[in-house]
Amino acid sequence: MLVLIQILAGTYFLAINVYSFLLMLSAKRADEEGDCKRRVRDGSVFVAALLGGAAGVYISMFTLKYRLRSLFFMVTMPVLTILNVYILITCFSNNFWIIRDNTLMLSNLYF
């Protein structure tokens, strides 16, 4: 059971990073074409980064050469990437996923 939960968590983080990369790609294409209907707002990119996709946003900024002048993204994305990786490593190393008596053992998670 523990291995299945860890696989699901890893798959989630991979999927949210791919989604955020594709979201930035869509934002760049809509910006280049000048299409206001397909425009991706910065708030949706930031929410995707908060949910675990900050690394995907940060990598896409450099591979696509898009939003590199935005101070907000250049400061917050590395910080959110470090926070996302820290939470993932902490959850995996402290057995956060162990379920006892139908409750999660939150006492093993140290912030």
DSSP file with accessible surface (Angstrom, degrees, kcal/mol):
  #  RESIDUE AA STRUCTURE BP1 BP2  ACC     N-H-->O    O-->H-N    N-H-->O    O-->H-N    TCO  KAPPA ALPHA  PHI   PSI    X-CA   Y-CA   Z-CA
    1    1 A M     >        0   0  162      0, 0.0     4,-2.0     0, 0.0     5,-0.2   0.000 360.0 360.0 360.0 -40.6    0.0    0.0    0.0
    2    2 A L  H  >  +     0   0   60      1,-0.2     4,-2.2     2,-0.2     5,-0.2   0.904 360.0  50.3 -64.5 -40.0    2.8    2.4    0.9
    3    3 A V  H  > S+     0   0   95      1,-0.2     4,-2.5     2,-0.2    -1,-0.2   0.903 108.4  52.9 -66.3 -39.3    4.6    1.8   -2.5
    4    4 A L  H  > S+     0   0   99      2,-0.2     4,-2.5     1,-0.2    -1,-0.2   0.925 109.5  48.2 -63.0 -42.2    1.3    2.5   -4.4
    5    5 A I  H  X S+     0   0   38     -4,-2.0     4,-2.4     1,-0.2    -1,-0.2   0.905 111.8  49.8 -66.5 -38.6    0.8    5.8   -2.6
    6    6 A Q  H  X S+     0   0   49     -4,-2.2     4,-2.4     2,-0.2    -1,-0.2   0.898 110.8  49.5 -67.0 -38.6    4.4    6.8   -3.3
    7    7 A I  H  X S+     0   0   97     -4,-2.5     4,-2.5     2,-0.2    -2,-0.2   0.919 111.5  49.4 -65.0 -41.6    4.0    5.9   -6.9
    8    8 A L  H  X S+     0   0  107     -4,-2.5     4,-2.3     2,-0.2    -2,-0.2   0.903 111.2  49.2 -64.4 -40.0    0.8    8.0   -7.1
    9    9 A A  H  X S+     0   0   14     -4,-2.4     4,-2.2     2,-0.2    -2,-0.2   0.920 112.6  47.4 -66.4 -42.5    2.5   11.0   -5.5
   10   10 A G  H  X S+     0   0   34     -4,-2.4     4,-2.1     2,-0.2    -2,-0.2   0.904 112.2  49.7 -64.5 -40.1    5.4   10.8   -7.8
   11   11 A T  H  X S+     0   0   80     -4,-2.5     4,-2.8     2,-0.2    -2,-0.2   0.893 109.1  53.3 -65.6 -38.1    3.1   10.5  -10.8
   12   12 A Y  H  X S+     0   0  103     -4,-2.3     4,-2.8     2,-0.2     5,-0.2   0.936 109.6  46.9 -61.9 -48.4    1.1   13.5   -9.6
   13   13 A F  H  X S+     0   0   40     -4,-2.2     4,-1.6     1,-0.2    -1,-0.2   0.886 113.9  48.3 -64.5 -36.3    4.2   15.7   -9.3
   14   14 A L  H  X S+     0   0  119     -4,-2.1     4,-2.1    -5,-0.2    -2,-0.2   0.939 113.6  47.1 -66.4 -44.6    5.4   14.6  -12.8
   15   15 A A  H  X S+     0   0   55     -4,-2.8     4,-2.6     1,-0.2    -2,-0.2   0.899 111.0  50.1 -66.3 -40.9    1.9   15.2  -14.3
   16   16 A I  H  X S+     0   0   20     -4,-2.8     4,-2.2     1,-0.2    -1,-0.2   0.859 111.0  50.3 -69.4 -30.8    1.5   18.6  -12.7
   17   17 A N  H  X S+     0   0   36     -4,-1.6     4,-2.0    -5,-0.2    -1,-0.2   0.900 111.4  47.2 -72.1 -38.7    5.0   19.7  -14.0
   18   18 A V  H  X S+     0   0   78     -4,-2.1     4,-2.5     2,-0.2     5,-0.2   0.923 112.8  50.8 -65.5 -41.5    4.2   18.5  -17.5
   19   19 A Y  H  X S+     0   0  127     -4,-2.6     4,-2.3     1,-0.2    -2,-0.2   0.925 110.2  48.2 -61.2 -44.4    0.8   20.4  -17.3
   20   20 A S  H  X S+     0   0    0     -4,-2.2     4,-2.1     2,-0.2    -1,-0.2   0.872 110.4  52.2 -68.2 -33.7    2.5   23.6  -16.1
   21   21 A F  H  X S+     0   0   65     -4,-2.0     4,-2.1     2,-0.2    -2,-0.2   0.940 112.1  45.6 -63.2 -45.7    5.1   23.3  -19.0
   22   22 A L  H  X S+     0   0   95     -4,-2.5     4,-2.4     1,-0.2    -2,-0.2   0.835 109.2  56.6 -68.0 -30.7    2.3   22.9  -21.5
   23   23 A L  H  X S+     0   0   20     -4,-2.3     4,-2.2     2,-0.2    -1,-0.2   0.920 108.4  46.3 -65.2 -42.2    0.4   25.8  -19.9
   24   24 A M  H  X S+     0   0    2     -4,-2.1     4,-2.3     2,-0.2    -2,-0.2   0.876 111.0  53.1 -67.8 -36.1    3.4   28.1  -20.4
   25   25 A L  H  X S+     0   0   36     -4,-2.1     4,-2.4     2,-0.2    -2,-0.2   0.927 110.3  47.5 -63.2 -42.5    3.7   26.8  -24.0
   26   26 A S  H  X S+     0   0   47     -4,-2.4     4,-2.4     1,-0.2    -2,-0.2   0.889 110.7  52.0 -65.6 -37.8    0.0   27.7  -24.6
   27   27 A A  H  X S+     0   0    6     -4,-2.2     4,-2.0     2,-0.2    -1,-0.2   0.900 110.1  48.6 -65.4 -40.3    0.5   31.1  -23.0
   28   28 A K  H  X S+     0   0   46     -4,-2.3     4,-2.5     2,-0.2    -2,-0.2   0.928 112.1  47.9 -66.6 -43.6    3.5   31.8  -25.2
   29   29 A R  H  X S+     0   0  133     -4,-2.4     4,-2.1     1,-0.2     6,-0.2   0.905 112.6  48.3 -64.9 -40.7    1.6   30.8  -28.4
   30   30 A A  H  X>S+     0   0    1     -4,-2.4     5,-1.7     1,-0.2     4,-1.0   0.876 112.4  49.9 -67.1 -35.0   -1.4   32.8  -27.5
   31   31 A D  H  <5S+     0   0  101     -4,-2.0    -2,-0.2    -5,-0.2    -1,-0.2   0.889 110.8  48.7 -70.3 -38.7    0.8   35.8  -26.8
   32   32 A E  H  <5S+     0   0  131     -4,-2.5    -2,-0.2     1,-0.2    -1,-0.2   0.879 115.1  44.3 -67.7 -37.5    2.6   35.5  -30.1
   33   33 A E  H  <5S-     0   0  126     -4,-2.1    -1,-0.2    -5,-0.2    -2,-0.2   0.626 106.1-127.5 -81.9 -14.7   -0.6   35.2  -32.0
   34   34 A G  T  <5 +     0   0   58     -4,-1.0     2,-0.8     1,-0.2    -3,-0.2   0.757  50.3 160.1  74.5  24.3   -2.3   38.1  -30.1
   35   35 A D      < -     0   0   55     -5,-1.7    -1,-0.2    -6,-0.2     4,-0.2  -0.703  21.9-175.1 -85.5 111.5   -5.3   35.9  -29.4
   36   36 A C  S    S+     0   0  111     -2,-0.8     3,-0.5     1,-0.2    -1,-0.2   0.760  79.8  59.0 -78.8 -24.4   -7.1   37.4  -26.4
   37   37 A K  S    S+     0   0  202      1,-0.2    -1,-0.2    -7,-0.1    -2,-0.1   0.848 110.7  40.0 -74.2 -34.0   -9.6   34.5  -26.1
   38   38 A R  S    S+     0   0  114     -8,-0.1    -1,-0.2     2,-0.1    -8,-0.2   0.330  85.8 134.8 -94.6   7.1   -7.0   31.8  -25.6
   39   39 A R        -     0   0  144     -3,-0.5     2,-0.5    -4,-0.2   -12,-0.1  -0.317  49.5-140.3 -63.4 134.7   -4.8   34.0  -23.3
   40   40 A V        -     0   0   19    -13,-0.1     2,-0.1   -17,-0.1    -1,-0.1  -0.846  18.3-132.7 -96.9 126.8   -3.6   32.2  -20.2
   41   41 A R     >  -     0   0  170     -2,-0.5     4,-1.3     1,-0.1     3,-0.4  -0.437  13.1-123.6 -79.7 153.4   -3.6   34.4  -17.1
   42   42 A D  H  > S+     0   0   62      1,-0.2     4,-2.4     2,-0.2     5,-0.2   0.811 108.9  63.5 -65.2 -28.9   -0.6   34.6  -14.8
   43   43 A G  H  > S+     0   0   46      1,-0.2     4,-2.4     2,-0.2    -1,-0.2   0.890 100.9  49.6 -64.1 -39.2   -2.8   33.6  -11.9
   44   44 A S  H  > S+     0   0   51     -3,-0.4     4,-2.1     2,-0.2    -1,-0.2   0.875 110.9  50.0 -69.8 -32.9   -3.5   30.2  -13.4
   45   45 A V  H  X S+     0   0    2     -4,-1.3     4,-2.0     2,-0.2    -2,-0.2   0.921 111.3  49.3 -67.9 -41.1    0.2   29.6  -14.0
   46   46 A F  H  X S+     0   0   56     -4,-2.4     4,-2.3     2,-0.2    -2,-0.2   0.897 109.9  50.7 -66.7 -38.5    0.9   30.6  -10.4
   47   47 A V  H  X S+     0   0   77     -4,-2.4     4,-2.0     2,-0.2    -1,-0.2   0.914 109.0  51.5 -65.9 -40.5   -1.8   28.2   -9.1
   48   48 A A  H  <>S+     0   0    4     -4,-2.1     5,-2.2     1,-0.2    -1,-0.2   0.893 110.6  49.5 -62.8 -36.1   -0.3   25.4  -11.1
   49   49 A A  I ><>S+     0   0    0     -4,-2.0     3,-1.3     4,-0.2     5,-0.9   0.890 108.9  51.9 -69.5 -38.7    3.1   26.2   -9.6
   50   50 A L  I 3<5S+     0   0   89     -4,-2.3    -2,-0.2     1,-0.3    -1,-0.2   0.854 103.8  58.2 -64.7 -33.7    1.6   26.2   -6.1
   51   51 A L  I 3<5S-     0   0   95     -4,-2.0    -1,-0.3    -5,-0.2    -2,-0.2   0.448 137.6 -77.1 -78.6   1.6    0.1   22.8   -6.7
   52   52 A G  I < 5S+     0   0    2     -3,-1.3     3,-0.4    -4,-0.1    -3,-0.2   0.403 106.5 104.1 123.8  -0.4    3.5   21.3   -7.4
   53   53 A G  I  >< +     0   0    0     -5,-2.2     4,-1.9     1,-0.2    -4,-0.2   0.102  38.9 113.0-101.7  24.9    4.4   22.5  -10.9
   54   54 A A  H  ><S+     0   0    0     -5,-0.9     4,-2.6     1,-0.2    27,-0.2   0.872  76.7  53.9 -65.5 -35.7    6.9   25.2  -10.1
   55   55 A A  H  > S+     0   0   29     -3,-0.4     4,-2.6     1,-0.2     5,-0.3   0.906 107.8  50.7 -66.0 -38.8    9.7   23.3  -11.7
   56   56 A G  H  > S+     0   0    6      2,-0.2     4,-2.1     1,-0.2    -2,-0.2   0.898 112.1  46.9 -64.6 -39.3    7.8   22.9  -14.9
   57   57 A V  H  X S+     0   0    0     -4,-1.9     4,-1.8     2,-0.2    -2,-0.2   0.935 113.9  47.6 -66.7 -44.7    7.1   26.6  -15.0
   58   58 A Y  H  X S+     0   0   72     -4,-2.6     4,-1.1     2,-0.2    -2,-0.2   0.913 113.7  46.6 -66.6 -41.2   10.7   27.5  -14.3
   59   59 A I  H  X S+     0   0   98     -4,-2.6     4,-2.5     1,-0.2     3,-0.5   0.919 111.6  51.9 -67.0 -40.1   12.1   25.1  -16.8
   60   60 A S  H  X S+     0   0    0     -4,-2.1     4,-2.3    -5,-0.3     6,-0.3   0.821 100.5  63.0 -68.5 -28.7    9.7   26.3  -19.5
   61   61 A M  H  <>S+     0   0    0     -4,-1.8     5,-1.3     1,-0.2     4,-0.4   0.890 112.9  35.2 -61.4 -36.9   10.6   29.9  -18.9
   62   62 A F  H  <5S+     0   0   95     -4,-1.1    -2,-0.2    -3,-0.5    -1,-0.2   0.847 118.5  48.1 -88.0 -35.8   14.2   29.2  -20.0
   63   63 A T  H  <5S+     0   0   83     -4,-2.5    -2,-0.2     1,-0.2    -3,-0.2   0.878 123.3  33.8 -72.5 -34.8   13.5   26.6  -22.7
   64   64 A L  T  <5S-     0   0   27     -4,-2.3    -1,-0.2    -5,-0.2    -2,-0.2   0.531 101.1-132.8 -93.7  -9.4   10.8   28.7  -24.4
   65   65 A K  T   5 +     0   0  163     -4,-0.4     2,-0.4    -5,-0.2    -3,-0.2   0.940  58.2 141.0  53.3  53.6   12.4   32.1  -23.5
   66   66 A Y      < +     0   0   23     -5,-1.3    -1,-0.2    -6,-0.3    -2,-0.1  -0.983  58.4   3.3-131.2 134.6    9.1   33.4  -22.3
   67   67 A R  S >  S+     0   0   78     -2,-0.4     3,-0.7    -3,-0.1     7,-0.1   0.757  77.2 137.0  65.9  27.5    8.4   35.6  -19.2
   68   68 A L  T 3   +     0   0   66      1,-0.2    -1,-0.1    -7,-0.2    -2,-0.1   0.731  69.8  54.0 -75.3 -19.3   12.1   36.0  -18.4
   69   69 A R  T 3  S+     0   0  250      4,-0.0     2,-0.8     5,-0.0    -1,-0.2   0.522  81.2 105.2 -90.2  -6.7   11.6   39.7  -17.7
   70   70 A S    <>  -     0   0   28     -3,-0.7     4,-2.2     1,-0.2     5,-0.2  -0.656  54.7-164.5 -77.3 111.0    8.8   39.1  -15.3
   71   71 A L  H  > S+     0   0  134     -2,-0.8     4,-1.6     1,-0.2     5,-0.3   0.870  86.2  59.9 -64.7 -35.1   10.3   39.8  -11.8
   72   72 A F  H  > S+     0   0  102      1,-0.2     4,-2.4     2,-0.2     5,-0.3   0.938 111.1  38.8 -59.0 -48.0    7.4   38.1  -10.1
   73   73 A F  H  > S+     0   0    0      1,-0.2     4,-1.8     2,-0.2    -1,-0.2   0.875 112.7  56.0 -72.0 -37.1    8.1   34.8  -11.9
   74   74 A M  H  < S+     0   0   55     -4,-2.2    -1,-0.2     1,-0.2    -2,-0.2   0.766 117.5  35.2 -68.3 -24.1   11.8   35.0  -11.7
   75   75 A V  H  X S+     0   0   82     -4,-1.6     4,-1.0    -3,-0.2    -2,-0.2   0.863 121.6  41.7 -94.0 -44.4   11.7   35.3   -7.9
   76   76 A T  H  X S+     0   0   32     -4,-2.4     4,-2.9    -5,-0.3     5,-0.2   0.841 104.4  62.4 -78.6 -32.4    8.8   33.1   -6.9
   77   77 A M  H  X S+     0   0    0     -4,-1.8     4,-2.4    -5,-0.3     5,-0.2   0.917 105.0  45.0 -66.4 -43.0    9.3   30.1   -9.2
   78   78 A P  H  > S+     0   0   35      0, 0.0     4,-2.3     0, 0.0    -1,-0.2   0.922 115.3  49.6 -64.6 -36.3   12.7   29.1   -7.8
   79   79 A V  H  X S+     0   0   91     -4,-1.0     4,-2.3     1,-0.2    -2,-0.2   0.934 113.2  45.4 -65.6 -44.9   11.4   29.6   -4.2
   80   80 A L  H  X S+     0   0   17     -4,-2.9     4,-2.8     2,-0.2    -1,-0.2   0.858 110.5  55.0 -67.3 -33.6    8.3   27.5   -5.0
   81   81 A T  H  X S+     0   0   30     -4,-2.4     4,-2.5    -5,-0.2     5,-0.2   0.942 109.9  45.7 -62.8 -46.3   10.4   24.8   -6.7
   82   82 A I  H  X S+     0   0  123     -4,-2.3     4,-2.5     1,-0.2    -2,-0.2   0.915 113.8  49.7 -63.4 -40.7   12.6   24.5   -3.6
   83   83 A L  H  X S+     0   0   84     -4,-2.3     4,-2.5     2,-0.2    -2,-0.2   0.923 111.4  48.6 -64.7 -43.0    9.5   24.4   -1.4
   84   84 A N  H  X S+     0   0   19     -4,-2.8     4,-2.3     2,-0.2    -2,-0.2   0.920 113.7  46.0 -63.4 -43.4    7.8   21.7   -3.6
   85   85 A V  H  X S+     0   0   74     -4,-2.5     4,-2.8     2,-0.2     5,-0.3   0.914 112.0  52.4 -67.2 -39.2   10.9   19.5   -3.6
   86   86 A Y  H  X S+     0   0  102     -4,-2.5     4,-2.6    -5,-0.2     5,-0.2   0.929 110.7  46.6 -62.5 -45.3   11.3   20.0    0.2
   87   87 A I  H  X S+     0   0   57     -4,-2.5     4,-2.4     2,-0.2    -1,-0.2   0.920 113.5  49.0 -64.5 -41.8    7.8   18.9    0.9
   88   88 A L  H  X S+     0   0   44     -4,-2.3     4,-2.1    -5,-0.2    -2,-0.2   0.941 114.1  44.7 -64.2 -45.3    8.1   15.9   -1.4
   89   89 A I  H  X S+     0   0  100     -4,-2.8     4,-2.7     1,-0.2     5,-0.3   0.913 113.3  51.1 -66.5 -40.0   11.4   14.7    0.1
   90   90 A T  H  X S+     0   0    9     -4,-2.6     4,-1.9    -5,-0.3     6,-0.2   0.917 110.7  48.4 -63.8 -42.1   10.1   15.3    3.6
   91   91 A C  H  <>S+     0   0   10     -4,-2.4     5,-1.9    -5,-0.2     6,-0.5   0.897 115.6  44.0 -66.1 -38.7    7.0   13.2    2.9
   92   92 A F  H ><5S+     0   0   62     -4,-2.1     3,-0.6    -5,-0.2    -2,-0.2   0.880 116.7  44.4 -74.3 -37.0    8.9   10.4    1.4
   93   93 A S  H 3<5S+     0   0   77     -4,-2.7    -2,-0.2     1,-0.2    -1,-0.2   0.796 114.7  46.2 -82.8 -24.8   11.7   10.2    4.0
   94   94 A N  T 3<5S-     0   0   48     -4,-1.9    -1,-0.2    -5,-0.3    -2,-0.1   0.227 108.0-116.2-101.5  14.2    9.5   10.5    7.1
   95   95 A N  T X 5 +     0   0   68     -3,-0.6     3,-1.4    -4,-0.2    -3,-0.2   0.914  52.4 163.7  52.7  47.8    6.9    8.0    6.1
   96   96 A F  T 3 < +     0   0   32     -5,-1.9     9,-0.3     1,-0.2    -1,-0.1   0.766  66.7  66.0 -61.4 -24.4    4.2   10.6    6.0
   97   97 A W  T 3  S+     0   0   44     -6,-0.5     2,-0.3     7,-0.1    -1,-0.2   0.507  70.3 116.2 -82.6  -6.1    2.1    8.1    4.0
   98   98 A I    <   -     0   0   44     -3,-1.4     7,-1.3     7,-0.2     2,-0.5  -0.504  52.1-155.6 -70.4 128.3    1.7    5.5    6.8
   99   99 A I  E     +A  104   0A  90     -2,-0.3     2,-0.4     5,-0.2     5,-0.2  -0.907  16.0 175.1-109.0 123.3   -2.0    5.2    7.7
  100  100 A R  E >   -A  103   0A 131      3,-1.9     3,-1.5    -2,-0.5    -2,-0.0  -0.995  69.0  -5.1-128.2 132.7   -2.8    3.9   11.2
  101  101 A D  T 3  S-     0   0  152     -2,-0.4    -1,-0.1     1,-0.3     3,-0.1   0.877 124.7 -63.6  54.7  40.4   -6.3    3.7   12.7
  102  102 A N  T 3  S+     0   0  159      1,-0.2     2,-0.3    -3,-0.1    -1,-0.3   0.724 117.1 100.3  60.3  21.2   -7.8    5.4    9.6
  103  103 A T  E <  S-A  100   0A  83     -3,-1.5    -3,-1.9    -5,-0.0     2,-0.3  -0.985  76.0-112.7-131.4 149.9   -5.9    8.6   10.3
  104  104 A L  E     -A   99   0A  85     -2,-0.3     2,-1.4    -5,-0.2    -5,-0.2  -0.599  28.0-123.1 -78.6 140.2   -2.7   10.0    8.8
  105  105 A M    >   +     0   0   47     -7,-1.3     3,-0.7    -9,-0.3    -7,-0.2  -0.671  39.3 167.5 -85.3  93.5    0.3   10.2   11.1
  106  106 A L  G >   +     0   0  110     -2,-1.4     3,-1.2     1,-0.2    -1,-0.2   0.591  60.3  81.6 -83.2  -9.2    1.1   13.9   10.8
  107  107 A S  G 3  S+     0   0   80      1,-0.3    -1,-0.2    -3,-0.1    -2,-0.1   0.723  84.1  61.2 -71.6 -17.2    3.4   13.8   13.8
  108  108 A N  G <  S+     0   0   48     -3,-0.7     2,-0.7   -13,-0.1    -1,-0.3   0.574  83.4  92.3 -84.3  -7.9    6.3   12.5   11.6
  109  109 A L    <   -     0   0   33     -3,-1.2     2,-0.5    -4,-0.1   -18,-0.1  -0.771  59.2-168.3 -93.6 118.2    6.3   15.5    9.3
  110  110 A Y              0   0  150     -2,-0.7    -2,-0.0   -20,-0.1    -3,-0.0  -0.903 360.0 360.0-109.4 127.1    8.7   18.2   10.5
  111  111 A F              0   0  167     -2,-0.5    -2,-0.0   -21,-0.0   -24,-0.0  -0.844 360.0 360.0-109.1 360.0    8.7   21.7    9.0
